[in-house]
Amino acid sequence: MQRLKRAPDLSSQVAAFAEHCRKSGLSVTRQRLAIFEALAASREHPSAEDIHRAVRRRIPHLSLATVYKNLEALRDIGAVSDVNALHEHGRYEAALPGTGAGSPHHHLVCIRCRKVVDLHDAGLDDLRVSDSQGFEVHALKVQVEGVCPECASRRKVQRSANATVTASR
């Protein structure tokens, strides 16, 4: 059963993020705030390039390298996590504990369009690794791969159109 949680407003998430940075010994810069804010405001799991485009509207001289360096630093303190949809380009999301985005969750990934959607499923939250092979397990994330409703609908329309063409021959 899917759980829906109401996320805190963006300003409180950004404030919690700034405090988390300070406690983690990471300075709170204009670039870091803008990057986190872009992530926290998005439910699309943007790539570094998407974040770069969004933040450059506010900070025109921001380089893509700066976005990558900041994402890495923020990942190291647990403020963002990377979501690698089908092992392609990195995709990210805000993951600060205690914020709506930071709630433990899993992902649904469309194998056609690469859309990534949050999956909150209490049954998956209780999964445990029975043989960790000596690994100290810190997190278990499930990525469910399939075809999203939009792609499935397009495929049905396409099949229907192909059947019509074949029937008219």
N, C-alpha and C positions, 0 to 999 in steps of 0.2 A: 504494500500500500504506500502510495506516495505521500510524503509530508510536505506541507507548504509552510514556510516560515517567513514572517515579515522581516525584511532587512531593515536595519537602522538607517536613518537618513544619511545622505552622503556627507554632510558636514560633520556628523558625529563619527563616521567611519574615518574621515581624514584626520580628525583630532586624535582618535585612538591610534591611528597609524603614526602620527608625529610623536606621540608619547612612547609608542613601541620602539621607534627608531632611537629616541633618546636613551631609553633603558637598555637598548642593545649596543649603545656606543656609536651609533651611526648618526652623522649630522643630518639635520632636516634642511634640505636645500629646496629651492624653488622647483628644480627639475624633478626631484624625487616626489615632491607633493603633487606635481602635475601628472606624473606617470601613474602614481597610485590612484589619484582621482579619476583618471581616464579608465583605469582597470576596474575600480569599484563601481563606476557608473555604467559599465558595460556588462551585459549578460551574454555577449557573443564570443567570449574567450578569444580576444584579439591576438594577432601575431605582433612581434616587436615592430614590424613595419606599420601595422595598423595603429599601434600606440604612437609611433613616431609621427604619423600623419595627423592624428588627433591632437597631440600635444604641440605640434608646430604651429597650430592656429594661435596658440597663446605665447609660445616661445619660438619665434621664427628661426633663430640661429641654432636650434637644438640639432645635434647630429645623431644619426642612427647608432653610431658607436656608443654615444653617451646613453642612449636608451638601453642598449644591450648591457653595458657596464652597470647601470642602475638596476636593471632587472636581476642581474646576477647577485648584486649586493643585497637586494631586497629578498631574494630567494634564500640567501644565506641566513637571514635573520627571521625567516618564516613569515614575511609579510606578503609574499606572492608565491604562487606555485605554478609550475609549468605543466601544461596539458599537451602531451604529444599525440595529437590525433593521427592514428595510423602511421606514426613515425615520420611524419613530414615536418614541415617547418614548425618551430616551437610556437605554441599558443599559450597564453597566460591568463591568470585570473587572480583577483585579490584574494588573499588567504589569511588575513590577519585574524588570529583567534579572538573570538568574542564579537566579531561583526557578522552580519548576515552572510557575507561571502566566505567568511572563515569557517563556517559550519562544515564538519566533515561530510563529504558527499562524493558521489561517483559520477560517471559521465556516459551519455549516449552519444555515439559518433556515427554519422551517416557515411557509409562507404562510397557513396556517389558524389555528394557535394561537399563533404568534409565538415558539415555543421557539427558543432559540439554543444550539447545541452546538458545542464545539471540534472542529476538523478539523485533524489533523496528517497532512499528505500531502507526502512528500518531492518528488513531481513538481511540486507547486504552489510549493514553496519555491524552485525554480530559475527561476521566471518572471521575465522582464525586460521593461521597457517599451522598445519600439524607437523610439518617437517621443514624447519627454517634453515636446515643445513649449516647451522652455526651462525647465521645472520642474526644480528640484533635488530628485530623488526620494529620500525618506528611508525609505519603507516601501511595500510593496505588500501589500495585504490582499485576499483573495478571500472573497466572501460568496456561498455557493451557496444558492439558494432552491429549495424544493420542499415536499413534504408528508412530515411525520415518520411513522414506523411507526404510532404511536398514532392519528393522524388518518386515515391510510389505512385502518386496521383499522375505525375507527368508520364511515367512509364505506362500506366493503364491507358491514358489518352493516346500515347504513341502507338501502343499495340492495337487499340481500336481503330486508329487511322490507317495503320498498315493492313488490318483485316478488311477494311472497307475498300482500299485500293486493290487488294488481292481479289476480293469478291467481284469487283467491277470489271476485271479482265476477262 
